[in-house]
Amino acid sequence: MSPSRIETRFAACAAERRAALVTFVTAGDPDYDTSLAILRGLPGAGADIIELGMPFSDPMADGPPIQAADLRALKNGQTLARTLDLVRAFREGDRDTPIVLMGYYNPIYIRGVDRFVTEAAEAGIDGLIVVDLPPEEDAELRGPATAAGLALARLITPTTDARRLPAVLASASGFLYYVSVTGITGSKTPDFGSVASAIGRIKAATALPVVVGFGVKTAEHARAAAESADGVVVGSALVEAVRTTLDGAGGATAATLPAVLELVQGLAAGVRAARRAAAE
């Protein structure tokens, strides 16, 4: 079996002795066309992997920025079907950048698991992160997803102890997502010393890449996280870059796309600086 896009990208970043930059944006935020323009611009700005949020009306693990992004997208007609359309349009010009859908199980369940995984794979999705589906409850998704060639990344939190970790790792694929803080997305700044210690513990138990997210907002944060992680995830800061450039009616402006891409460029520089420093 040939390597997946996720495996290939992490291997390429490792060969460059650096972490991957994983950028999260919400599908359809603030509208379909702007969202597509952002997606298309992310790789050129320095994103190695794209996490694409599936808008949901009750995103319980997410903080106010992503909650607001979900509501903006839903208000403008974003659906799971249109999210897959976004990916299809993106794939017309980019066959290499991995895309991972991140969100909640309800939209998948409503669409039908078999239908969803088939459509996702055909659209060009590489993996899934389903926040509210623990390993003990995911059999109905895990089997079809694996059969369709979709990785099922797992969340590991600061409260995942040595007894719990093997159960999380047992069915994980693609990569592992270390939640660097307790609580919701974007709510706190991580203690990067504690993060490094946790990453070391996880990497001693698995060969899967480990990425860090939930609280990484700036280039300096990204650099600090990249010192120990295989990837650094930034989400809330990017959706805030969208929000702060909208007009009074909540629509995109000429500043929206540049604001997001300029932030990604800075984050990418931070990630790459960490590995350059380690190699010297």
C-alpha positions as CSV (number, residue, x, y, z in Angstrom):
1,M,0.0,0.0,0.0
2,S,1.4,3.4,-1.0
3,P,1.9,6.0,1.8
4,S,-1.1,8.3,2.5
5,R,-0.9,12.1,2.0
6,I,-0.7,12.4,5.8
7,E,2.2,10.0,6.0
8,T,4.0,11.6,3.1
9,R,3.7,15.1,4.5
10,F,4.9,14.2,8.0
11,A,7.9,12.3,6.4
12,A,8.7,15.4,4.3
13,C,8.7,17.7,7.3
14,A,10.8,15.2,9.3
15,A,13.3,15.2,6.5
16,E,13.5,18.9,6.8
17,R,14.0,18.5,10.6
18,R,11.0,20.6,11.5
19,A,7.4,20.2,12.7
20,A,4.4,20.5,10.4
21,L,2.2,23.5,10.5
22,V,-1.5,22.4,10.8
23,T,-4.0,25.1,10.1
24,F,-7.6,24.9,11.2
25,V,-10.3,26.9,9.4
26,T,-14.1,26.5,9.5
27,A,-15.7,25.4,6.2
28,G,-17.9,28.1,4.8
29,D,-16.7,30.9,7.1
30,P,-17.7,33.6,6.5
31,D,-19.1,32.3,3.1
32,Y,-18.4,29.6,0.6
33,D,-16.3,31.6,-1.9
34,T,-14.1,33.3,0.8
35,S,-13.7,29.9,2.5
36,L,-12.5,28.4,-0.7
37,A,-10.1,31.2,-1.4
38,I,-8.6,30.8,2.1
39,L,-8.3,27.0,1.6
40,R,-6.5,27.5,-1.7
41,G,-4.1,30.1,-0.2
42,L,-3.1,28.1,2.9
43,P,-0.5,25.8,1.4
44,G,1.3,28.7,-0.3
45,A,1.4,30.6,2.9
46,G,3.1,27.7,4.7
47,A,0.4,25.3,5.9
48,D,1.5,21.7,5.6
49,I,-1.8,20.1,6.6
50,I,-5.3,21.6,6.7
51,E,-7.9,20.8,9.3
52,L,-11.3,21.8,8.0
53,G,-14.0,22.3,10.6
54,M,-17.4,20.9,9.9
55,P,-19.8,23.6,11.1
56,F,-22.1,22.4,13.9
57,S,-24.7,24.1,16.0
58,D,-23.3,22.8,19.4
59,P,-19.5,22.7,19.2
60,M,-19.0,21.9,22.8
61,A,-15.2,21.5,22.8
62,D,-14.7,24.8,21.0
63,G,-14.3,28.3,22.4
64,P,-16.2,31.4,21.4
65,P,-14.1,32.1,18.2
66,I,-14.8,28.8,16.6
67,Q,-18.4,28.7,17.9
68,A,-19.0,32.1,16.2
69,A,-17.3,30.8,13.0
70,D,-19.6,27.8,13.0
71,L,-22.7,30.0,13.4
72,R,-21.5,32.4,10.6
73,A,-21.0,29.4,8.3
74,L,-24.4,27.8,9.1
75,K,-26.2,31.2,8.7
76,N,-24.8,31.4,5.2
77,G,-26.0,27.9,4.2
78,Q,-22.9,25.8,4.9
79,T,-23.8,22.1,5.1
80,L,-21.8,18.9,5.2
81,A,-22.5,18.4,1.5
82,R,-21.2,21.9,0.8
83,T,-18.1,21.2,2.9
84,L,-17.3,18.2,0.7
85,D,-17.9,20.4,-2.3
86,L,-15.3,22.8,-0.9
87,V,-12.8,20.0,-0.7
88,R,-13.6,18.8,-4.3
89,A,-13.0,22.4,-5.5
90,F,-9.7,22.6,-3.6
91,R,-8.5,19.3,-5.0
92,E,-8.9,20.6,-8.6
93,G,-5.7,22.6,-8.0
94,D,-4.0,20.7,-5.1
95,R,-3.6,17.0,-5.0
96,D,-0.9,16.9,-2.3
97,T,-1.9,18.8,0.8
98,P,-3.5,16.6,3.4
99,I,-7.0,17.6,4.5
100,V,-8.5,16.3,7.8
101,L,-12.1,17.0,8.7
102,M,-12.6,18.0,12.3
103,G,-15.9,18.2,14.1
104,Y,-18.7,16.3,15.8
105,Y,-20.4,13.0,15.1
106,N,-24.0,14.3,14.7
107,P,-23.6,15.5,11.1
108,I,-21.9,12.3,10.1
109,Y,-24.5,10.2,11.8
110,I,-27.3,12.1,10.1
111,R,-25.8,11.8,6.7
112,G,-25.2,8.1,7.2
113,V,-21.7,6.7,8.0
114,D,-21.3,4.6,4.9
115,R,-22.4,7.4,2.6
116,F,-20.3,9.9,4.5
117,V,-17.0,8.0,4.4
118,T,-17.5,7.1,0.7
119,E,-18.2,10.7,-0.2
120,A,-15.3,12.0,2.0
121,A,-12.8,9.7,0.4
122,E,-14.0,10.5,-3.1
123,A,-13.8,14.3,-2.4
124,G,-10.2,14.0,-1.3
125,I,-10.4,13.9,2.5
126,D,-7.5,12.1,4.2
127,G,-8.6,11.8,7.8
128,L,-11.1,12.6,10.5
129,I,-11.0,14.0,14.0
130,V,-14.4,13.4,15.7
131,V,-14.2,15.2,19.0
132,D,-17.1,13.6,20.8
133,L,-16.6,10.0,19.7
134,P,-14.3,8.1,22.2
135,P,-12.6,4.8,21.2
136,E,-15.2,2.7,23.1
137,E,-18.1,4.2,21.0
138,D,-16.6,4.5,17.6
139,A,-16.8,1.1,16.0
140,E,-19.6,2.1,13.6
141,L,-17.4,4.8,12.2
142,R,-13.9,3.3,12.6
143,G,-14.5,0.3,10.4
144,P,-16.0,2.1,7.4
145,A,-13.5,4.9,7.7
146,T,-10.6,2.5,7.7
147,A,-12.0,0.6,4.7
148,A,-12.4,3.9,2.8
149,G,-8.7,4.8,3.5
150,L,-9.5,7.6,6.0
151,A,-7.2,8.0,9.0
152,L,-8.9,8.4,12.4
153,A,-6.8,10.7,14.5
154,R,-7.2,10.7,18.2
155,L,-7.3,13.4,20.9
156,I,-5.1,13.0,23.9
157,T,-5.5,15.4,26.8
158,P,-3.5,16.3,29.9
159,T,-5.8,14.1,31.9
160,T,-5.1,11.0,29.7
161,D,-3.2,8.8,32.2
162,A,-1.1,5.7,31.6
163,R,-4.1,3.4,32.0
164,R,-6.1,5.3,29.5
165,L,-3.4,5.9,26.9
166,P,-3.3,2.4,25.4
167,A,-7.0,2.4,24.6
168,V,-6.6,5.8,22.8
169,L,-3.6,4.6,20.8
170,A,-5.1,1.2,19.9
171,S,-7.3,2.4,17.1
172,A,-5.6,5.7,16.2
173,S,-4.2,6.3,12.8
174,G,-2.7,9.2,10.8
175,F,-1.5,11.2,13.8
176,L,-2.3,12.0,17.4
177,Y,-3.6,15.4,18.6
178,Y,-2.4,16.5,22.0
179,V,-4.7,19.0,23.6
180,S,-2.2,21.2,25.3
181,V,-4.6,22.7,27.9
182,T,-7.7,21.5,29.8
183,G,-10.8,23.2,28.6
184,I,-12.0,24.6,25.2
185,T,-10.1,25.7,22.2
186,G,-8.3,29.0,22.3
187,S,-9.0,29.5,26.0
188,K,-5.5,29.4,27.6
189,T,-1.8,29.7,26.7
190,P,-0.1,26.3,27.1
191,D,2.8,25.6,29.5
192,F,5.2,24.5,26.8
193,G,7.5,22.8,29.4
194,S,4.6,20.5,30.4
195,V,3.7,20.0,26.8
196,A,7.2,18.8,26.0
197,S,7.0,16.3,28.9
198,A,3.7,15.0,27.8
199,I,4.8,14.6,24.2
200,G,7.8,12.6,25.3
201,R,5.5,10.3,27.2
202,I,3.2,9.8,24.3
203,K,6.0,9.3,21.7
204,A,7.5,6.6,23.9
205,A,4.3,4.6,23.4
206,T,3.6,5.1,19.7
207,A,5.3,5.7,16.3
208,L,2.5,8.0,15.2
209,P,3.3,11.7,14.8
210,V,2.0,13.9,17.6
211,V,0.7,17.4,17.0
212,V,-0.1,20.0,19.6
213,G,-3.1,22.4,19.6
214,F,-5.7,24.2,21.7
215,G,-4.0,27.5,22.7
216,V,-1.3,28.0,20.1
217,K,-2.0,31.5,18.8
218,T,1.3,33.3,17.8
219,A,4.5,32.6,16.0
220,E,6.3,32.4,19.3
221,H,3.8,29.9,20.6
222,A,4.2,27.9,17.4
223,R,8.0,27.9,17.7
224,A,7.8,26.8,21.4
225,A,5.4,23.9,20.5
226,A,7.5,22.9,17.5
227,E,10.5,22.2,19.7
228,S,8.9,18.9,20.9
229,A,6.0,18.2,18.6
230,D,5.8,16.7,15.1
231,G,3.1,19.3,14.3
232,V,1.6,22.5,15.6
233,V,-2.1,23.2,15.2
234,V,-3.5,26.8,15.1
235,G,-7.2,27.4,14.8
236,S,-8.8,30.0,17.0
237,A,-6.3,32.7,15.9
238,L,-7.1,32.1,12.3
239,V,-10.9,32.2,12.7
240,E,-10.4,35.4,14.7
241,A,-8.4,36.8,11.8
242,V,-11.5,36.2,9.7
243,R,-13.9,37.7,12.2
244,T,-11.9,40.9,12.8
245,T,-11.9,41.8,9.1
246,L,-15.7,41.4,8.4
247,D,-17.9,44.3,7.6
248,G,-20.9,45.5,9.7
249,A,-23.1,42.9,8.1
250,G,-20.7,40.0,8.8
251,G,-19.5,39.8,5.2
252,A,-16.0,39.3,4.0
253,T,-13.9,42.4,3.0
254,A,-10.8,42.9,0.9
255,A,-8.8,42.4,4.1
256,T,-10.1,39.0,5.1
257,L,-8.0,36.7,2.9
258,P,-4.7,38.7,3.4
259,A,-5.2,38.8,7.2
260,V,-5.5,35.0,7.4
261,L,-2.6,34.2,5.0
262,E,-0.3,36.8,6.6
263,L,-0.9,35.2,10.0
264,V,-0.2,31.7,8.5
265,Q,3.1,33.0,7.0
266,G,4.2,34.2,10.5
267,L,3.2,30.9,12.1
268,A,5.1,29.0,9.4
269,A,8.2,31.0,10.1
270,G,7.9,30.3,13.8
271,V,7.6,26.6,13.2
272,R,10.6,26.5,10.9
273,A,12.7,28.6,13.2
274,A,12.3,26.0,15.9
275,R,13.7,23.2,13.9
276,R,16.5,25.3,12.4
277,A,17.6,26.2,15.9
278,A,17.5,22.5,17.0
279,A,19.6,21.5,14.0
280,E,22.4,24.0,14.7
